[in-house]
Amino acid sequence: MSQMADIATVSPESGPALPGRLAPYACDPARSRGRRHAEVEAPLLAANVRNPHQRDRDRIVHSTAFRRLVYKTQVFLNHEGDLFRTRLTHSLEVAQLGRSIARALGLNEDLVEAIALAHDLGHTPFGHAGQDALNACMAEHGGFEHNLQSLRVVDELEERYPSFNGLNLSFETREGILKHCARRNAELLDAQEPGGVARRFLDGTQPSLEAQLCNLADAIAYNAHDIDDGVRSGLLTLEQMQEVPLFARYHAQTLAQHPQLQGRRVLYESIRRMLSDQVYDVIAATREALAQHQPDSADAARQCPPLLRFSAAMHADSRALKSFLFRNLYRHPQVMQTTDWARQVVSDLFAIYVARPHEMPAAYAARADVPRAVADYLSGMTDRFATREHARMSA
Ligand code: MG
């Protein structure tokens, strides 16, 4: 009965149900800067069915690195629980948030989806602990950056095609994947690919609005799901979360409207409201920025300051939440204990493979630059494979 009543009181949804037309500032797939390797034209019918950014998304979904994301984690290790986010579910959440916002702003949803699904492909096992450890191991050999590694995965490491390495993605997807890059690496990349995806780090320009959107959707996603995972793991409490204005506001709203609500539904409803409000905030603030700067093409938008943004108030709230999570979750003694262990596993494996490259698969063992080959092999591992390899090699 109550269900019937609920349905009867729900108002019909308004707003665009179908993807709208691309705004002038969106990346138009018909004007893509193309791929690095020439490809045989797809049959006309197939070409009409999928644009270049849809093809990119499909290549990413079918890649080996994408399937590995299911056994890679960022905060909680894969074996600690079945319900915690993995890099795969995180990437899907980023794609969902990104597409919603893209549709509202007239941006290229397919491109947003492709970037979102690929943005974490280069992450090491064991989240940030693994990345830090590998970066330290590689200090004398050019370092290790996960954004750059995501690009290496799609440019070099995937082995899917007969005549080239990698997935041969379009410029726009690759531009979005390379979210950060140290200046030294940008110079090296730009020497290999003059005027390519690394150029903007040297010019100080912005990536496409679709790429900017993915960065923001990434932060919205992890801030929300880390609260969820943090509370469910028992490492964070709802009481503690009251010191975070962004959460406390929606928590209070939830309890005011549903005084009887208890348990995890309070948590979920608070997070749901927080997510929705951030999405609406980004849409409103970005519309304002677009109205002010009026970019009339994707390239004009790249010359503007970052236009995909929160309002000033939401930006401050989001930063406060991030710093709360840093202090109370990522630096929680229980998390630190497992990250210390993870760091050790990565460092040990690195030393072992450098000393005995033949322990790696033949294609890696045969490479001249041993440290880079080890970094590529090791960063591709899932949490559980790295754990097993460590046990095997330490036996
Ligand atoms: Mg991410």
Residues whose N, C-alpha, C, O or C-beta is under 5 A from the ligand:
A	BS01	MG	D120 D218
